[in-house]
Amino acid sequence: MTKHDSYDSAGIVFCPHVKSTGMSVQVNADNLSNICELGTFAGSDQGLGMDNNSMENMRLFRDNRLPLMVATKAFGMGIDKPNVRFTINMNYSSSLESFVQEAGRAGRDRKMALSIILMSQYRLARINRRCPIWSDPIPVIKGKWFKERDLKTILNGFGLTIDPQFIDICDPVSDMVRLKCPTAKNMADEQDNKTLNWNWPCNDTCSKYENCQLRHTDNAHRFKWLYYKDLKCYLDANGIRFGAENIEYQCGDYSTVMYFFDNNFKGELEEKKKMHELLSVKPITYFFGNDVQYKDDQLHEGKGFMEALLNSNIGDELVVWIPYDDDSYQDVAKAIYRMCIIGLIDDFTQDYNRHKFRIVTERKKTGAYYERMKQFLMRYYSEERAENEVERASVRKGQNEIHKCLGYLTEFVYDKVVMKRKRAIDDIRNFCLTGIREDKDWKEINEDLKDEIFYYFNSKFARQGYETEAGEPFSLYDDVVDNKLRGFDTIFKFMRVIDNDVIGASGSPKDNIKHLRGAVRLIRRGETDVNPALSLLNVFCILVLWRPKDNNMLNDLENSFIEGYTQLLEETTDKELFYSSILRFYKELNANGRNIASIGMLDRLKGLANAAELSVNLKWLDNFKQQYAI
């Protein structure tokens, strides 16, 4: 491309990281620099400053003097450049919201713009162990993976034809998977993004041990990559059930996103260890009174600041200097943030030159840390639920109120917040898998993707105070988020969205079900607890929009049904009412002319119900053994 003084249009290439891999800013900028003039934008490794050329490149790009920017996702925040014609993501984002924000950098002049996500494409094949053929070379190659075309070449060379039911395909939809323990520490290698070491604390020292299903798996199925269907068969045979947060995929696109996820969330035990070091092990200096920035003549040395704080009087201020290096920065910063939440740290600043944090803490009266934690929990729960959670925290193991609050808070983050982040990654993965389907023309799939984004962010059922044309309150947000409803009444109410009395004169069943699915997905993403009503409504939406050959949709249906069924079974004290309500759910699928579930699909749902029952019974048996076994 010829160099110009000014460019009428521009594009942005978003990369997941700065250097080292083929998806980095550095490598892509080098490759593209032979094609056109470009600039790069990247923050520093710690977010403490900008690359020397980044700000100048951003100015040139904004002023139409550069046609292309190769940048990390932080680029473009706050810049309103109208003539960006395309964005390219070298890897899918960490959430649908992030992708829309990045794609939104283009087309701000309301003219045609394109947004592209690049995905790895691969297709492996194997002859599975159910194949009844034993002539050469089947015994040698059975169970081994080949590129699909290579396997066809081998079979053609021997004049063999294998029924498709005996061929397994591994691709981005039916991928290799591995179990993931949210409590364990994962050590990731920065060069190839592979997990090198695992440490699963499968004993009663783990806070999740009592109700954890992962502990029932054997080592042969814990630490190695397995074909999804093989793992599913093993889990089904042993009655083991858990959510999608305990599964990770081998696909390079997914593992790149998970690399950042694992580095941000290194494991519950690892984070507790870091906070203990900060409180009681790490060498620090401190002085009393926050009246000046520094007191050279009144400095004390210690290992952590907990002892000095507990030995001070209520209301005394303690100023602590905590050193960090490049390797420990993120861990120290995260621990300080956690301590701010419960009121242990009242203020902090960062001295970039000396590589130290300056924190201000004050000895508080008994109960003050519990009260601050309650205020934090009320972002997610009702006041009554928050009070109950604080009561749970107060009786947990710990030397004092501070230990108990920090221990509970760390477990809460991994139980709830991390699960939400993982669900966001799975959502964007599913979105991309929809985009690479081959059963429809790409232009039709493009419209499907635009619909999915539109209904996710603009669902009428996610609006507060929404009413039907007849004036009936029909806001899923009001019922589930504000009123905390989670039972069968809510499920049966919103199954009516495809009925004429709810559709009204200006709507359609297809439009309404897309609105409902958008609301379900959006609200599920924001919930810290599993809401069984949302899970079964997701099943309902999938059945209405059913695509028979879509394995991704099938997996979503199965996981959502088991999740909703299990949660309702455990929460409902009246079991007779529960089973009658489940039977009604099956009937409602085909009531009022809906006819969305075939006999085969109903049988599939009932089979999933049996699997959920087995999982609940095994969980009860585990609890019984722990309480009464000698």
N, C-alpha and C positions, 0 to 999 in steps of 0.2 A: 504494500500500500504506500502510495506517495505521501510524504510528509506535508502537512498543511499548517497554516497559522491558526486555522479555526476549523472545527468539525461540526457538521449539522446534527449528527446522531452519535450515540455512544453505547457501550455495553459493559457489563460487569461480570467477571468470573469469580465466583465465591469458592474458596478453598477451606477445608477443615482445619488446616494448620499451616505454620509458616515455612517449615523446611523438612528435609529428610526423605519424604516419600513422593511418589508420582502424582499425588493429589495436592501437593503443597504449593504455596504461593511462589516459592523460589523456583521450583522445577517448571511449573507452568508458565511463569514469566519468561524464563530462559527459552522455552520452546516457542512461545508466541511472539517473542521479540523479533523473530525473523520475518514475521508476517506483517506486523503493523507497529506503530509507535504505541507504547503503553506505559503505565505507571503501576506501582505496587503500593499496597497499604497493609501494614501489619502492626499490631501492638507488640510490646515486649512480652517476654515469657511470663512475667508476673503481673502484667497489666500496670506496671509502675510508670511507664512512659511510652512514647511512640518511637518507632523506627525513624532514623534521622531524615529519611526522604519522604516519609508518609504524609506529613502535613503539606509539604510542597506539592506532592503529586495530587493530593486531594484538591488543592487550590487550582492547579492546572486543569484537572478534570472538570471541576465545577465551572470554570471559565471557558469550556469548550476547546481547550488546547491539547487535550489528550482524548483519543477515541475509545480507549479501553483501559479498565482497571482490573488488575488481578489482586484479590484482597481476601482477608479473613472476613467473617460474617459481621464484624463490628463496623465495617465500612458503610458509609451512607447515612448513619444515624444523624438526623437533624439537617441533612442536606436535601433541598428541594430542587432537584435537577430534572426539568421536564422532558428532555429529549433522549432519555435512556430507552433504547429500543429492545434490548434483551438482557436477561440475566441467565447465567449458566451455573448451576450448583454441581461441583465436582463430586459431591456425595450428598445423600439426603440429610436434611437438617435434624435437629434433636426433637422437633415437634412440628405439628401442622402450623401452629401459630408462628414459629420461627420462619418456616418456609414462606408463609404469606407475607411476613414482614420483609423478607429478602426479595421476594418476587415483586413486592410493591414498590421497589426502587425504580421499576420500569413502567413506562406508559402513563406518567403523571400528566402528560399533555392530552390524555384521553384519545390518543391515536393508537393504532395497532402495535402491540408489543408482545414478545414471546418470553416465556419462562421455561427453562429446560433443566431437568434433573438427570444427571448421568448415573446409570446403574451398571454394575457388573452383570454380564450375561454368561451363563454356563449351562451345560446340559450333560449330565453324566447318566449312565445307565448300567444296570446290573441284572443278571438273572437271579431271581430270588430263590430261597430254599424250598419253596412250594412246587417248583417246576418238576414234573414227573419224568422228564427226559434224562437219560443217563449215558447216552452215546457220546463218544469223543466229539468235542473237547469239553463238554458240559461239566463233568466232575472237577475239572481243573479250574474253570473260570467262574463257576457258580459262586455267587456271593461277593465277587470282586467287581470293583467299579472301573468302568472304561468311559472314554468319550463316546457318546452315543453312536457317532458315525464309525468309530473303530470297532465297537461291538457288532454293528451290522456287517462290517467287512469280514470279521471273523466268522460269523454265522453263515454268511453267504459263501465263504470259502469252503465250508463243510456241507453246504447244501441244506442247512437247517432253517426252519421257520418256528419261532417261539410265539405262542399265544401272548398278546399284550398283558393279560392278567398276571403273567409270570415275569414281567419286566418292571423293575422299579426305576423311577426317574428322579434324579436329584437335580433341582434347579432352584432359583431364588424363592419359589413358592414352597416346594417340598425339599427343604434344606437339611443339612446335617445340623444336629443340635447337641447341646450339652447342658447338664443341670447346673444351676447357679445358686449358691447359698448366699443370701443377703447379709448374713452375719459374718461369714468368713472373710479373711483378707485375701485379696487377689493381687498378685505381683505382676504388673504388666510390663512387657519389654517395649521400650520406646521405638525400637527399630522396626519390629515387624508386628507390633500390636497383638502379640500372642500372650496368653496367660501362661506363666512359667511355673508358678508354684501355688498350691492350694493348701489351706489349713482349715478344715471343717471341724469346729469344736462340737462334735456330736456327743455331748454328755450334759449332765444337769448343770454345768456352769454356764451354758448358753441360755439366755432368757427365752428363746423360742422353743427350747427342747421339748417341753411338755406337749405342745400341740403341733409340732413340726412333722410333716409327712416325709420330708427329705431323709430323715434319719432311718427310715425303713428301707432305703435303697442300699444295695451292696456296692462295694468299691468298683466292681467291674462296670457299673452303670453310672458312677459318679463323675469320673474325671476324664473320660474320653469322649470324643465326638462319635455320635451314633446317628444313623438314619432316623428321621423323625418317626416313621411308622414302626421301626424296630423298638425304639424307646417307648412308644405308645403301647405296643403289645406287652412289653415287660411291665409297665405301670398298671395296665388293665388287669393283667393276670394276677398281680399282687394287691389289687385294690388300693393303689396309691394315687391320690389326687391332690394337685396343687395348682396355683394360678400361673398365668403367663409370666409373672415376674420371676419365676424360678427356671425359666428357659432362656438360653441365649443361642444365637444362630451363627454358623461359621462364615456365612457370606461376608465378603470383604467390606461391603457398604455398611452392613450392620456392625461389624467388629470395629470399624473406625469410629462410629458414634459411641459404641460401648467403651472404647478406650478412654474417652473423656469422661463418660459416666463413672467408670471404675476408678479413675483418678480423683474425681470429686467425692465419691462415696467409697472409701477404702474398706469399709466393714465396720460393724457396730463395735466389735472388740478393739479394733485398731484405734477408733476414735476415742473410746473410753481410756485407752492406754495413753493417748496424747494428752488428754485433759488431766489425767493423774500426774503426768510428767510436769505439766505446767503448774499444777497446784502444789506438788510435793517433791519434785526431783530436779527440775531445771534450775541451774544457777541464775539468780537474779539479784538486782540491787533495789533497795526501796528506802523511802523516808516517810515521815508522818507529816500531814498537813499539806493541802493543795494551794497554798498561798503564793508560791513561786514555782517557776518551771523546773528548777534544779537546785538541790542543796548539797554541794560538794562536801561540806563539813559535817553533814548529818546522815550520810549514806550508811545503810546497813547491808550486809550480804546474807543471802539465804538460799535454801533449796526450795524453790516454789514460794508462793506467798500465802498459802493456807494457814500455816502455823502463826505467822505474824498477824494475820487478820483475826484469827480466833482468840488470840491473846490480847487483842486491843479492846477498848471499851466501845459500847454501842454508840454510833455516831462519829467515831474517829475515822478520819480519812487517811488512806494509805496510798501513796503514789509508788508504782512499781515500774521498773524498766526491764523489759523482757527482750533479750537479744534473739535474732533469727539470722539464718543464712539462706542462700538460694534454695536449698533442698527442703528446709523446714518452714519456709514462709507460709505456704498455703495451709499447712497443718496448724500452725500457731494462730493464723488469722481466723480460721474456722473455729478453733477452740475459744478464742476471745468472743466471737459472735455468739456462740452457744451460751457463754457466761453472761453476756449482756442480756439475753432473753430472760433469764431468771433474776436479773438485778444484782448479780454478783459483781459485775463490772459496770460502773456508772458512766464512765467516759473513757475514750482512748484516742490517742493520736499516734501518728507514725513518723519517726525520724528517719528519712530515707538515707541521709548521709551516714548516720551511725548504725544503720540496720538494727533499729530497736523500736519496739512499741512502748509507748508511755500510757499506762492504764491507771485509772483512779477507781479505787474500791473503798467501800465503807461498811464497817460492821453493822449489821441490821438486827433488829429484834427478832425473836422466834416467830416463825410464821410468815415473815415478809417475803422469803424466797418462794414459798408455796403460793402466796397471793400473786406474785409476778408471773409465775408459771400458769396460774389460772387465767390471767388476762391474756396470755399468749394462746392458750388452748381455746379460748372463746372466739378466736378467729375461725376455728374449725368446728366447734361444738356449741350446743346450747349451754347456758350457764349451769343448769343442773348437771349435764353430762360432764362439763369441765370440773365441777366440784367433786364428782365421783372419781374422775381420773386423778385429781390431786390427792384424794383419800387413798387411792391405790398406791400412789407414789410414796405416801407417808409411811406405809407399812412394809415397803420393800427393803432389801438389804442395803446397808450404808452406814457409815460412822456418824453422819450428821445430816442435817437438812440439806446442805449444799450437795453432798454426795448423792443423796436420794433424788434430788431434783435433776442433777446433771445426768444421772443414770437413766432416769425415766425419759428425759428429753431426748437423749441419744436413741433410745429404743423407739420412741415415738417417731423420730425422723426416719428411721429405717423401716418402721411398720407402715407409715402413712405417706410421708413426703417422698421418700425414695420410690415407693410403689407408684405414685402418681407420675414421677419422672420416667420410670420404666414403661408405664402404660402409654405415655406420650411418644416414646420411641417406637413402641409397637404400632401405634396408630399411624405414624408417618410411614413406617415400613409397609403396612397394609395399603395405605394410599398409593404408594409407589408400585406395589404388586398389582393393584387394579390397573395402573397405567401401562403395564407390559403384557396385559392379556392379549391373546392372539385370536380370540373367538369373534372379535368385532373389528370393523374398520377403525383405524387410528383416529379418524375425525370424530366418530361416535364416542370412542373412549375418552377423547379430549373433552367432549361435552359432559360425559359422566363425571369426570374429575372436577370440572367447573361447578357442576351441580353439587358435588360432595362438599366443596369448599363453601359455596353459597349457603347451603342449608345448615352447615355446621356453625357458621357465624351469624346467620340471620333467621334461625328457626322461630316461627311465631309461638310455638309451644314453650320456648325458652324465655319468652318475654314475661316480665312481671305484670300481673293483672290482665292477661289476655283472656278474651271471651269469644265464644262462637257467635255466628250471626244471630242466633236465637237468644243471646245474652247469657249463656251458661259459662261459668268460670272454667277455663280449660288451660291453665298455665301449669306445665309440669314443674317449672321452677318454683312457683308458689307452693305446690303440694310437697315437693321432695326437699327443696332447700330451705324454704322458710318454715313450713309446717312439719318438716322431718317425717313425712309419711313414707312407709316402706313395705306395705303389705299388699294383699291380694285386691283390696278395694281399689287401690291406685292402678294396679295392673289392668283390671277389668274396665275401669273408666277410660283409660287411654287406648285400649284395644278398639274403642268405638270411633277412633279418628277416621276410619275408612267407611263408616256408616253414614247414610244420607243425612241424618239429623245433625251430625257434627260437621260434615263437609259443607253444607249450605249450597246456595245457588251458584256461587262464583268459584267453587273449588273443585277438586277431583281427588279420587282415592290415592292415585300415584303421587300427586303433589303433597297431600297430607301425610302420607307415610314417610316421605323424604323429610318433611318438616319434623316429624316425630323422631326419626332416627338421628337427625342433626341435633335435636335437643337432648336425646339420650346420651349421645357421644360427648357432647359438650359438658353436660352436668356430671356424667361419670368421671370425666377427667378432673373435675374440681373437687370430687368427694374423696375424703380421706378414708372412709369406711366403705366396705362393699354394701351397696344398697340393692337388695334382691329384686325390688320392683323394677329398677333400671335394667338389671341383668335379664329378667324375663321379658321386659318390653323390647330389649335388643333382639331377643330370640324372635319375638313377634314381627319386628321390622324386617329381619333377615328372611323370614319365611314369606312375607309379602313380596319382597324384592328378589326372591330366590333365583340363583343361576346354578343349574344342576352340576356343571362341571367345574365350578369355582371352589377349589380346595381351600383357599384362604377364607372364603365365606363359611364353608363347612366347619373349619376349625373354630372360627369365631362363634358360630352357633353352639357347638358342643361345649366350649369353655364357658360361655355365658349361661347356658341352661344348667350345667352342673353347679356353677357358682351361685346362681339364684336359688336353685332347688335346695342345695346344702344349707345356705344361709337361712332360708325360711324354715327349713326343718329344725335347725338348731334354735331358732328364735321363738318358734311357736310352741306354747305350752300345751295347747289343745291339739293333740295329734290327729284326732278324728276330724276336726275342722280343717287341718292342714291337708289331709289326703282327699277330703271332699272338694277342697278348693283347687287342688292339682287336677282332679278329674274335670272340674268345671273349666279350668284353663285349656285342657285338651279340647273340650266341646266348643268353647268360645272361638277357637281357631276357625271353625267351619260354620259357626252360627250366623244368623242374619244374612245368609248368602255370601259370606266371606270366602269360604272354600279355599283356604290357603294351605292346608296340610293334607297330603295324601295319606292313605293307609300306611304306606311304607314309612313316611316321615313320622307319623304318630308312633309307629313301632320303634323307630329310632329314638324318639324322645323318651319312650318308656324304658328302653334299654339304658339310656343315659341316667334315668332316674334310679334304676337298679344299681348302677355303678356309684352314684352319689350316696345311696343308702349304705352300700358296703363301706365306703370311705368314712361315713359318719359312725358306723358301728365299730370299725377298727379304731377310730379315734377314741370312742367311749371305752373300748376294751383297754387301750393303752393307759388312759387315766385311771381306770379301775386297778390295773396291775400296779401302777405307781403308788396308789394310796393304800392298797391292802395286801400286796404280795409281801411275803416274808423273805 
